[in-house]
Amino acid sequence: MLMMQAVMNVSYLQANEWNDAIESVLDWIPLAEQHLVFRSVPTNEQHLLEFINSHKVCCTVSFPLSG
């Protein structure tokens, strides 16, 4: 009986941690959306290649779940 109660307590704690994580993501999404920048893709081949190469270097940003 104690084992079952312990398993239920662990499950409850894990569910609460999951809920907290989801709430953090939901709070973070509007902030991330505010920083989105949409630009047109270059039509000139050389400019397009430069655009692609510049994004290969700069797009290693990670987004924290909590601020």
Summary of the structure (lengths in Angstrom):
residues: 67
radius of gyration: 21.6
end to end distance: 41.3
largest distance: 71.0
contacts: 111
relative contact order: 0.11
helix: 70%
strand: 0%
